[in-house]
Amino acid sequence: MRTTLLALVALAFLRTVTGLHFFLEGVSHLRDPAWSSAGFRKAAVGPLAPLYRSQLPETGDWSGTLGAADRRPADEAIAAWEKSVVTGWEQRLVDRLRVVPLPEEKLEAAKAGLEASRRELAGWLAGLRPDFADYRLELVRLADKEATKAAAEVPFERDRVSKKRRELAGKASAWMAEAAAMGKRLVAAWDDVLPAADREKLAAVAPKTMLWKGDRFVSWSLTTIGACLVLGLFVKFNAIGGALFLTTVVASQPFWVPGSQATYDQWVELAALVAIAALPAGGWSGLDYFLQPWLSAHCPLSGACCSTAPPRGS
């Protein structure tokens, strides 16, 4: 079958604009230090939602204390979470001292700041004890509801469960954010007494969360995939990679789950990438056209990476 010039131009255009979208998205994430996939992960619904939320950072051991759907007394769970938060602050100070040892006077001031933050946390928690108790009761009720057959089979029950889960997750996020803000103020106070060189040392060895690492991987992957698609380099491999990424996006919002968000745009781009991977778009119009002879001779996986151009007259 002879391929028309219009088809070649259309495929090249589709590959280029799709790649450009990926590239610009990746670059925007890399340029924005505040960007995070936390919102996307929190909004995930369906059977894979726990997997998407697994990399979300916690303040203290929330999921093992206040966020656990167990029946221990609320005061016990509050005390356990408070201890986990303070322990994290104490460990942060120990880690900092390994990098930048402090003279006795500054060390005592740092410990005094830690004690002041501990008291602030305790006072804040005391004022929220009734709210935490209600939250714990709702968490247990939700767990009981999710275990019922109706929660899995009755549409309106699934919708109610989903809404309640989002509501409780929002409360938990707000409380953890408040405690995290106390920790940030504490660290800022520790930094204020240090010279700029010591602050730079501490910033260089600051621990990176799994969420941060995952976000950087996604950002660089989008940038690389997009650049390669625009250039027509290893088109098939990169189109498959982009399609797999979009599959994870649409899987976070299954259309059959009540309350899921619309993913029409992602489905359209996913279909485009599948077409780009299936057709020799790169072999016709990109750098793969020039690389294919060399790769065919030296790389046994060239067929999986590049789109090959058809023989003349086909």
SERO-4910 file (N, C-alpha, C, O; in steps of 0.05 Angstrom, whole numbers):
BEGIN
 pado doro    nc1    nc2    nc3   cac1   cac2   cac3    cc1    cc2    cc3    oc1    oc2    oc3
  Met    A     17    -24      0      0      0      0     17     25      0     35     27     17
  Arg    A     13     43    -18     29     67    -20     19     88      0     -5     93      3
  Thr    A     38     99     15     32    119     35     32    146     23     51    154     10
  Thr    A     11    161     26      9    188     13     25    208     28     31    205     52
  Leu    A     32    229     14     47    251     27     31    263     50     43    271     70
  Leu    A      5    266     47    -12    277     68    -10    260     93     -9    271    115
  Ala    A    -10    233     90     -8    216    113     18    219    127     20    219    152
  Leu    A     40    222    112     66    226    124     67    252    140     78    253    162
  Val    A     56    273    128     56    299    141     39    298    167     46    309    187
  Ala    A     16    285    165     -2    283    188     11    267    211      9    276    234
  Leu    A     25    245    204     39    230    225     61    246    238     65    245    262
  Ala    A     77    260    221     98    276    232     87    299    250     99    305    271
  Phe    A     65    311    241     53    332    257     43    321    284     47    334    305
  Leu    A     30    298    283     19    286    307     42    279    327     40    284    351
  Arg    A     63    268    316     86    261    333     98    287    346    106    287    369
  Thr    A    101    307    330    114    332    339     98    346    361    109    353    381
  Val    A     72    350    356     56    364    376     52    348    401     52    360    423
  Thr    A     50    322    399     48    305    423     74    307    439     74    310    463
  Gly    A     96    305    425    122    307    438    127    334    451    138    336    473
  Leu    A    118    355    437    121    382    448    105    385    473    115    398    492
  His    A     81    374    474     66    375    499     80    362    522     81    373    544
  Phe    A     90    338    517    105    324    538    130    340    547    135    343    571
  Phe    A    144    351    527    169    366    534    163    390    550    176    395    571
  Leu    A    143    406    542    136    430    557    126    424    585    132    439    604
  Glu    A    110    402    588    101    395    615    124    387    633    126    396    656
  Gly    A    143    371    622    166    363    638    183    387    646    192    389    669
  Val    A    188    405    627    205    428    633    191    446    654    205    457    672
  Ser    A    165    450    652    151    467    671    153    455    699    155    470    719
  His    A    151    428    702    154    415    728    182    420    739    186    425    763
  Leu    A    202    417    722    230    420    731    236    448    739    252    453    757
  Arg    A    224    468    726    229    496    732    214    505    757    222    525    769
  Asp    A    193    491    765    177    500    787    184    484    812    175    460    814
  Pro    A    199    495    831    207    479    854    183    471    872    185    453    889
  Ala    A    161    485    869    137    479    885    119    458    873    100    449    886
  Trp    A    125    450    849    108    430    836    110    403    850    132    395    858
  Ser    A     88    390    853     87    363    866     63    348    855     43    359    848
  Ser    A     66    322    854     44    305    845     26    297    869      9    279    866
  Ala    A     30    310    892     14    302    916    -15    305    911    -31    288    919
  Gly    A    -23    327    897    -52    331    892    -63    310    874    -85    300    879
  Phe    A    -48    302    854    -57    281    836    -60    254    851    -80    240    847
  Arg    A    -41    249    869    -42    224    884    -65    223    904    -79    203    907
  Lys    A    -70    246    917    -92    248    936   -119    244    923   -137    233    934
  Ala    A   -121    254    898   -147    253    883   -152    225    871   -174    221    861
  Ala    A   -133    207    872   -136    181    859   -159    166    872   -163    166    896
  Val    A   -174    152    855   -197    135    865   -194    108    852   -177    103    834
  Gly    A   -210     89    861   -210     63    849   -191     44    863   -180     51    884
  Pro    A   -188     20    853   -172     -1    867   -143      5    869   -129     -5    887
  Leu    A   -132     23    852   -104     29    853    -98     54    870    -74     62    873
  Ala    A   -118     66    882   -114     90    898    -94     86    920    -77    104    924
  Pro    A    -94     64    936    -74     61    957    -46     61    946    -27     71    959
  Leu    A    -42     50    922    -15     50    910     -6     78    904     17     85    909
  Tyr    A    -24     95    893    -17    122    886    -11    139    911      6    156    910
  Arg    A    -24    133    933    -20    148    957      3    138    974     11    151    993
  Ser    A     15    116    966     35    104    983     60    121    986     75    119   1005
  Gln    A     66    138    966     89    155    967     84    183    979    102    200    980
  Leu    A     59    188    987     53    214    999     67    216   1026     66    198   1042
  Pro    A     81    238   1030     96    242   1056     76    245   1079     54    257   1075
  Glu    A     84    236   1102     68    240   1126     83    256   1147    108    256   1147
  Thr    A     69    270   1163     81    284   1186     79    265   1210     58    260   1220
  Gly    A    102    255   1218    102    234   1239     90    208   1228     88    205   1204
  Asp    A     83    191   1246     71    165   1238     41    167   1238     27    155   1255
  Trp    A     30    183   1220      1    187   1220    -14    162   1214    -33    155   1229
  Ser    A     -6    147   1193    -21    123   1185    -21    102   1207    -38     85   1207
  Gly    A      0    102   1224      1     82   1245    -11     90   1271    -11     75   1290
  Thr    A    -20    115   1273    -30    125   1299    -59    136   1295    -78    121   1295
  Leu    A    -61    163   1291    -87    175   1287   -101    166   1262   -126    165   1261
  Gly    A    -86    160   1241    -97    152   1216   -103    123   1213   -112    114   1192
  Ala    A    -99    108   1234   -105     79   1233   -134     74   1242   -143     84   1262
  Ala    A   -148     58   1226   -176     52   1232   -178     30   1253   -190      9   1248
  Asp    A   -165     35   1276   -167     16   1298   -185     27   1320   -195     50   1317
  Arg    A   -190     13   1341   -209     21   1361   -196     29   1388   -209     29   1408
  Arg    A   -170     35   1387   -157     44   1412   -167     72   1418   -175     87   1401
  Pro    A   -166     80   1444   -176    106   1452   -162    129   1437   -139    127   1430
  Ala    A   -177    150   1432   -167    173   1417   -143    185   1431   -124    193   1418
  Asp    A   -144    187   1458   -122    199   1472    -96    184   1468    -74    195   1466
  Glu    A    -98    157   1467    -74    141   1462    -63    145   1434    -39    147   1431
  Ala    A    -81    147   1415    -72    152   1387    -59    179   1384    -39    183   1370
  Ile    A    -71    200   1398    -60    227   1397    -33    227   1409    -14    239   1397
  Ala    A    -29    215   1432     -3    214   1445     18    200   1428     41    208   1427
  Ala    A      9    179   1414     28    164   1397     37    181   1373     60    181   1366
  Trp    A     18    196   1361     25    213   1339     43    236   1348     62    243   1335
  Glu    A     36    248   1371     52    270   1382     81    260   1386    100    274   1379
  Lys    A     84    237   1397    111    226   1402    126    222   1376    150    228   1374
  Ser    A    112    212   1355    125    207   1330    134    233   1317    156    234   1304
  Val    A    118    254   1320    126    280   1308    150    291   1322    169    300   1310
  Val    A    150    291   1349    172    301   1364    197    285   1359    219    296   1357
  Thr    A    194    259   1357    217    242   1351    230    249   1325    254    249   1322
  Gly    A    213    256   1305    224    265   1279    240    290   1282    260    293   1269
  Trp    A    230    309   1298    245    334   1302    272    328   1316    292    340   1308
  Glu    A    271    311   1336    296    305   1350    316    291   1331    340    297   1332
  Gln    A    307    274   1314    325    261   1295    336    281   1275    359    278   1266
  Arg    A    319    300   1268    328    321   1249    351    337   1262    371    343   1248
  Leu    A    350    343   1287    371    357   1301    396    340   1302    418    350   1298
  Val    A    393    314   1308    417    296   1309    430    295   1282    455    297   1280
  Asp    A    414    293   1260    426    292   1233    440    318   1226    461    318   1213
  Arg    A    429    340   1235    442    366   1229    468    369   1244    488    379   1233
  Leu    A    469    359   1268    494    361   1284    516    344   1272    540    350   1276
  Arg    A    509    323   1258    530    307   1245    544    323   1223    567    319   1218
  Val    A    528    340   1210    539    356   1188    552    382   1198    574    389   1189
  Val    A    538    396   1216    548    421   1227    547    420   1257    526    427   1269
  Pro    A    568    412   1270    568    412   1300    565    440   1311    575    459   1299
  Leu    A    551    442   1333    546    468   1345    562    472   1371    565    452   1386
  Pro    A    571    496   1377    583    501   1403    561    498   1425    537    498   1419
  Glu    A    570    495   1449    551    489   1471    529    509   1473    506    502   1478
  Glu    A    535    534   1470    514    555   1473    493    552   1452    469    554   1458
  Lys    A    501    549   1427    481    546   1405    466    520   1407    443    518   1399
  Leu    A    480    499   1417    466    473   1420    444    475   1441    423    464   1437
  Glu    A    450    489   1462    429    492   1483    406    509   1472    383    503   1479
  Ala    A    412    529   1456    390    545   1444    373    528   1425    349    531   1424
  Ala    A    387    510   1410    372    492   1391    354    473   1407    331    469   1399
  Lys    A    364    463   1429    347    445   1445    324    460   1458    302    449   1461
  Ala    A    329    485   1466    307    501   1478    286    506   1457    262    506   1463
  Gly    A    294    511   1432    275    515   1410    258    490   1405    234    491   1400
  Leu    A    272    467   1407    258    441   1404    237    437   1426    215    428   1420
  Glu    A    244    444   1450    225    441   1473    202    461   1469    179    454   1476
  Ala    A    207    485   1460    185    504   1455    166    494   1434    142    497   1437
  Ser    A    177    482   1413    160    471   1392    144    447   1402    121    443   1395
  Arg    A    156    431   1420    141    408   1431    118    418   1448     96    407   1447
  Arg    A    122    440   1463    100    451   1479     78    463   1460     54    460   1466
  Glu    A     87    476   1439     67    487   1420     51    464   1408     26    467   1406
  Leu    A     63    442   1400     49    420   1389     30    408   1410      7    402   1403
  Ala    A     38    405   1435     21    394   1455     -3    411   1460    -26    401   1463
  Gly    A      1    438   1461    -22    456   1465    -41    455   1442    -66    455   1446
  Trp    A    -31    454   1418    -48    452   1394    -64    426   1394    -88    426   1388
  Leu    A    -51    404   1401    -65    378   1401    -87    378   1423   -108    366   1419
  Ala    A    -81    391   1446   -101    391   1467   -127    405   1459   -148    397   1466
  Gly    A   -124    426   1443   -147    440   1434   -163    425   1413   -187    432   1408
  Leu    A   -151    406   1400   -164    391   1379   -173    362   1387   -182    347   1370
  Arg    A   -171    356   1412   -178    329   1421   -207    321   1413   -210    298   1404
  Pro    A   -227    338   1417   -254    330   1408   -255    324   1378   -269    306   1369
  Asp    A   -241    341   1362   -241    337   1333   -228    311   1326   -237    296   1308
  Phe    A   -206    305   1339   -192    280   1334   -209    256   1341   -209    236   1327
  Ala    A   -223    258   1364   -240    236   1372   -262    231   1352   -268    208   1345
  Asp    A   -275    253   1342   -295    249   1321   -283    237   1296   -295    220   1283
  Tyr    A   -260    247   1288   -246    236   1265   -241    206   1267   -246    191   1248
  Arg    A   -233    198   1290   -227    169   1295   -253    153   1292   -252    131   1281
  Leu    A   -275    163   1303   -300    148   1301   -309    146   1272   -318    125   1263
  Glu    A   -306    168   1257   -314    168   1229   -296    149   1213   -305    136   1194
  Leu    A   -271    148   1220   -252    130   1206   -260    101   1210   -259     85   1191
  Val    A   -267     94   1234   -276     66   1240   -302     60   1225   -305     38   1214
  Arg    A   -321     79   1226   -346     75   1211   -341     71   1181   -354     54   1169
  Leu    A   -323     87   1170   -316     84   1142   -305     57   1136   -312     44   1116
  Ala    A   -286     48   1153   -274     21   1148   -296      0   1149   -295    -19   1134
  Asp    A   -315      2   1168   -336    -18   1170   -354    -17   1145   -362    -37   1135
  Lys    A   -360      8   1136   -376     11   1112   -362     -1   1087   -375    -14   1071
  Glu    A   -336      4   1084   -321     -6   1061   -320    -37   1061   -317    -49   1040
  Ala    A   -323    -49   1084   -322    -78   1086   -349    -91   1078   -350   -116   1075
  Thr    A   -370    -75   1074   -396    -86   1067   -398    -92   1037   -383    -80   1021
  Lys    A   -416   -109   1030   -420   -116   1002   -432    -93    986   -426    -89    963
  Ala    A   -449    -78   1000   -462    -55    986   -442    -34    977   -446    -22    956
  Ala    A   -421    -30    993   -401     -9    986   -387    -16    960   -376      2    947
  Ala    A   -386    -41    953   -373    -49    928   -392    -52    905   -383    -50    882
  Glu    A   -418    -56    910   -436    -63    888   -458    -42    883   -467    -39    861
  Val    A   -465    -26    903   -487     -7    900   -475     20    893   -458     31    908
  Pro    A   -482     31    870   -469     56    860   -470     79    880   -449     92    885
  Phe    A   -494     85    891   -495    108    909   -480    104    935   -470    123    947
  Glu    A   -477     78    944   -461     72    967   -432     76    961   -417     86    978
  Arg    A   -423     68    937   -395     73    930   -389    102    929   -368    111    937
  Asp    A   -408    118    919   -405    147    918   -402    159    946   -385    176    951
  Arg    A   -419    150    964   -418    160    992   -392    153   1005   -380    169   1019
  Val    A   -382    128   1001   -357    120   1012   -334    136   1001   -316    145   1016
  Ser    A   -335    141    975   -314    157    962   -313    186    973   -291    196    979
  Lys    A   -336    198    976   -338    225    987   -328    226   1016   -314    245   1023
  Lys    A   -336    207   1032   -327    207   1060   -297    202   1062   -283    215   1079
  Arg    A   -286    185   1044   -257    181   1044   -242    206   1038   -222    213   1050
  Arg    A   -252    221   1018   -239    246   1010   -242    267   1033   -223    282   1038
  Glu    A   -264    267   1046   -269    286   1068   -249    281   1091   -237    299   1101
  Leu    A   -246    256   1098   -228    249   1120   -199    253   1112   -182    262   1128
  Ala    A   -192    248   1087   -165    252   1077   -158    282   1078   -136    290   1084
  Gly    A   -178    299   1072   -174    328   1073   -168    337   1102   -151    354   1106
  Lys    A   -183    326   1121   -178    334   1149   -150    325   1157   -136    340   1170
  Ala    A   -143    301   1150   -116    290   1158    -94    307   1146    -75    314   1159
  Ser    A    -98    315   1120    -77    331   1107    -74    358   1120    -52    368   1124
  Ala    A    -97    370   1128    -96    396   1141    -81    395   1168    -65    412   1174
  Trp    A    -87    374   1184    -74    371   1210    -44    366   1207    -28    377   1221
  Met    A    -37    348   1188     -9    343   1184      6    367   1174     29    372   1181
  Ala    A     -7    383   1157      5    407   1146     11    427   1169     31    440   1169
  Glu    A     -7    429   1188     -3    447   1211     20    438   1228     37    455   1236
  Ala    A     22    412   1233     45    402   1249     71    405   1233     92    411   1245
  Ala    A     70    401   1207     93    404   1190    103    433   1190    127    438   1190
  Ala    A     84    452   1191     91    480   1192    106    487   1217    125    503   1217
  Met    A     98    474   1240    113    478   1265    142    468   1261    161    481   1270
  Gly    A    145    445   1249    172    435   1244    188    453   1226    212    456   1231
  Lys    A    176    464   1206    190    483   1188    199    508   1203    221    518   1198
  Arg    A    182    518   1220    189    541   1236    213    535   1255    230    552   1259
  Leu    A    212    511   1266    234    503   1283    261    501   1268    281    511   1277
  Val    A    260    489   1245    284    486   1228    294    514   1219    318    519   1218
  Ala    A    275    531   1212    282    559   1204    296    573   1227    316    588   1223
  Ala    A    287    569   1252    300    582   1275    328    571   1279    346    585   1286
  Trp    A    331    545   1274    358    533   1276    376    545   1255    400    550   1260
  Asp    A    366    549   1231    382    560   1209    390    589   1213    411    597   1204
  Asp    A    373    604   1227    378    633   1230    404    639   1244    416    660   1239
  Val    A    413    621   1262    437    627   1277    462    616   1264    484    619   1274
  Leu    A    459    605   1240    482    593   1225    492    611   1203    476    626   1191
  Pro    A    517    611   1197    527    626   1174    517    613   1148    508    590   1148
  Ala    A    518    628   1126    508    619   1101    521    593   1092    508    576   1080
  Ala    A    547    590   1096    561    566   1087    550    541   1101    548    520   1088
  Asp    A    544    543   1126    534    520   1141    505    514   1132    498    490   1130
  Arg    A    489    534   1126    462    529   1116    463    515   1089    447    498   1083
  Glu    A    483    522   1072    485    509   1046    493    480   1050    483    462   1035
  Lys    A    510    474   1069    518    446   1075    494    430   1083    490    408   1073
  Leu    A    477    441   1100    454    427   1109    433    423   1087    421    402   1085
  Ala    A    430    443   1070    411    441   1048    420    419   1028    404    405   1017
  Ala    A    447    416   1025    457    397   1006    452    368   1015    449    350    998
  Val    A    451    364   1041    447    336   1051    419    332   1062    413    311   1075
  Ala    A    401    351   1057    373    348   1067    361    323   1055    364    318   1031
  Pro    A    347    306   1071    335    282   1061    314    287   1040    298    306   1043
  Lys    A    313    271   1019    293    273    998    272    252   1002    278    229   1006
  Thr    A    247    260   1000    225    241   1004    221    224    979    231    231    957
  Met    A    208    202    983    201    185    960    184    200    940    187    195    915
  Leu    A    167    217    949    150    233    931    168    251    914    163    253    890
  Trp    A    187    265    926    205    283    911    220    267    890    223    276    867
  Lys    A    231    244    898    246    227    879    228    218    856    236    219    832
  Gly    A    204    210    862    185    201    842    177    224    823    175    220    799
  Asp    A    174    248    834    167    271    818    189    279    799    184    286    776
  Arg    A    214    278    809    237    284    792    239    264    769    245    271    746
  Phe    A    235    238    775    236    218    755    215    223    733    221    221    709
  Val    A    191    229    742    169    235    723    176    259    706    171    259    682
  Ser    A    186    281    719    191    305    704    213    301    683    210    310    660
  Trp    A    234    287    690    256    283    671    246    263    649    254    265    626
  Ser    A    229    244    656    219    225    636    201    240    616    204    235    592
  Leu    A    184    257    625    167    272    607    184    290    588    179    291    564
  Thr    A    204    303    600    222    320    583    236    303    562    238    311    539
  Thr    A    247    281    570    263    264    552    245    252    530    252    253    506
  Ile    A    222    241    538    204    230    519    195    251    499    194    246    475
  Gly    A    188    274    509    178    295    491    200    304    472    194    307    448
  Ala    A    224    308    481    246    316    463    251    296    442    255    302    418
  Cys    A    251    270    449    256    249    430    234    247    409    239    242    386
  Leu    A    209    251    418    187    250    398    189    273    379    183    270    355
  Val    A    195    297    389    198    320    371    219    315    350    216    322    327
  Leu    A    242    304    359    264    299    341    260    274    324    275    270    304
  Gly    A    241    257    331    238    232    317    259    212    323    267    196    306
  Leu    A    269    212    348    291    195    357    280    173    375    266    178    395
  Phe    A    285    148    367    275    124    382    245    128    387    235    125    409
  Val    A    231    133    365    203    141    367    186    119    380    170    125    398
  Lys    A    189     94    371    172     73    381    175     69    411    156     67    426
  Phe    A    200     69    420    206     65    449    194     88    465    182     82    486
  Asn    A    198    112    456    189    135    472    158    138    471    146    146    490
  Ala    A    146    131    448    117    131    447    105    111    466     85    116    479
  Ile    A    117     88    467    107     67    486    111     77    515     93     73    532
  Gly    A    134     90    521    138    101    547    118    122    554    107    122    577
  Gly    A    111    140    536     91    160    541     64    148    544     48    158    561
  Ala    A     57    127    529     31    114    531     29    101    559      8    101    571
  Leu    A     50     89    568     50     76    595     46     97    616     31     92    636
  Phe    A     59    120    613     55    141    633     26    150    634     14    153    655
  Leu    A     14    155    610    -14    164    609    -33    142    620    -54    148    630
  Thr    A    -25    117    616    -41     95    627    -43     97    658    -64     93    669
  Thr    A    -21    105    671    -21    108    700    -39    132    708    -52    131    729
  Val    A    -40    152    690    -57    175    696    -87    168    695   -102    173    713
  Val    A    -95    155    673   -123    148    670   -131    126    690   -154    124    698
  Ala    A   -112    109    698   -118     89    718   -123    100    745   -136     87    762
  Ser    A   -114    125    750   -119    138    776   -148    148    778   -157    154    800
  Gln    A   -161    150    755   -189    160    754   -206    142    737   -215    150    716
  Pro    A   -210    117    745   -226     98    729   -254    110    724   -268    118    743
  Phe    A   -263    111    699   -288    124    692   -312    110    704   -333    122    706
  Trp    A   -309     84    712   -332     70    723   -334     74    753   -353     64    765
  Val    A   -316     88    766   -317     93    795   -331    119    800   -323    140    788
  Pro    A   -352    119    816   -367    144    822   -348    165    834   -331    159    850
  Gly    A   -351    190    825   -334    211    835   -308    215    821   -292    232    828
  Ser    A   -302    198    801   -277    200    787   -277    225    769   -298    234    760
  Gln    A   -253    236    764   -251    260    748   -249    252    718   -240    230    712
  Ala    A   -257    270    701   -256    264    672   -227    263    662   -211    280    670
  Thr    A   -221    244    645   -194    241    634   -196    240    603   -180    225    591
  Tyr    A   -214    255    591   -217    254    562   -191    261    548   -183    248    529
  Asp    A   -179    283    557   -154    293    543   -133    271    544   -119    267    524
  Gln    A   -130    258    567   -109    238    569   -115    214    551    -96    202    540
  Trp    A   -140    207    549   -148    184    531   -141    191    502   -131    174    487
  Val    A   -146    216    494   -141    224    466   -111    222    461   -102    212    440
  Glu    A    -95    233    479    -66    233    475    -55    204    477    -36    197    463
  Leu    A    -67    188    494    -59    160    496    -63    146    469    -46    131    460
  Ala    A    -87    151    457    -92    139    431    -72    148    410    -64    133    393
  Ala    A    -65    174    411    -45    184    392    -18    171    395     -5    164    375
  Leu    A    -10    166    420     16    153    424     16    124    416     36    114    406
  Val    A     -6    111    419     -8     83    410     -6     82    380      8     65    369
  Ala    A    -19    101    366    -16    103    337     12    109    328     22     97    309
  Ile    A     25    127    342     53    134    336     71    110    339     90    106    324
  Ala    A     66     95    361     83     71    366     78     49    345     97     34    338
  Ala    A     54     47    335     47     26    317     55     32    288     61     13    273
  Leu    A     56     57    281     63     65    254     92     75    252    102     86    272
  Pro    A    105     72    230    133     80    227    136    110    223    148    120    204
  Ala    A    125    126    242    125    155    240    154    166    241    161    184    226
  Gly    A    170    155    259    198    165    262    214    157    238    231    172    228
  Gly    A    210    133    228    225    124    204    220    140    180    236    141    161
  Trp    A    196    152    179    189    168    155    199    197    158    206    210    138
  Ser    A    199    208    182    202    237    184    221    246    206    224    270    209
  Gly    A    234    228    221    251    237    242    279    227    240    287    216    219
  Leu    A    295    230    261    322    222    261    325    191    258    346    181    250
  Asp    A    304    177    265    305    148    262    310    140    233    321    119    227
  Tyr    A    301    157    215    305    151    186    335    148    180    343    131    164
  Phe    A    352    165    193    380    165    188    395    144    205    416    133    197
  Leu    A    384    139    229    397    120    248    390     91    242    406     73    250
  Gln    A    368     86    229    359     59    225    379     40    212    383     18    221
  Pro    A    393     48    191    412     30    178    434     22    198    442     -1    198
  Trp    A    445     41    213    466     35    232    456     18    255    469     -2    262
  Leu    A    432     24    266    421      8    288    414    -20    279    418    -39    294
  Ser    A    404    -23    255    397    -49    245    421    -67    243    419    -91    247
  Ala    A    445    -55    239    469    -71    236    482    -76    263    497    -96    266
  His    A    477    -59    283    492    -61    308    474    -66    333    485    -75    353
  Cys    A    448    -61    331    431    -64    355    409    -84    350    392    -80    333
  Pro    A    409   -106    365    388   -126    361    360   -117    370    340   -129    362
  Leu    A    359    -95    386    333    -84    395    324    -60    379    306    -46    388
  Ser    A    336    -56    356    329    -32    341    299    -31    333    287    -10    332
  Gly    A    288    -54    328    259    -55    321    241    -46    343    219    -37    338
  Ala    A    250    -50    368    234    -42    391    237    -13    398    221     -2    412
  Cys    A    258      0    387    264     28    394    256     47    373    246     69    378
  Cys    A    260     39    348    256     58    326    234     50    308    227     26    306
  Ser    A    221     70    296    201     65    275    216     63    248    230     81    241
  Thr    A    212     41    235    227     37    210    211     47    186    186     45    186
  Ala    A    225     58    167    212     67    142    207     43    124    224     25    122
  Pro    A    184     43    110    178     21     92    195     22     68    206     43     61
  Pro    A    198      0     54    214      1     29    201     20      9    177     25     10
  Arg    A    217     30     -9    207     48    -29    186     34    -46    188     11    -53
  Gly    A    165     49    -53    144     38    -69    123     22    -55    105     11    -67
  Ser    A    126     20    -28    106      5    -13     81     21     -9     62     11      3
***
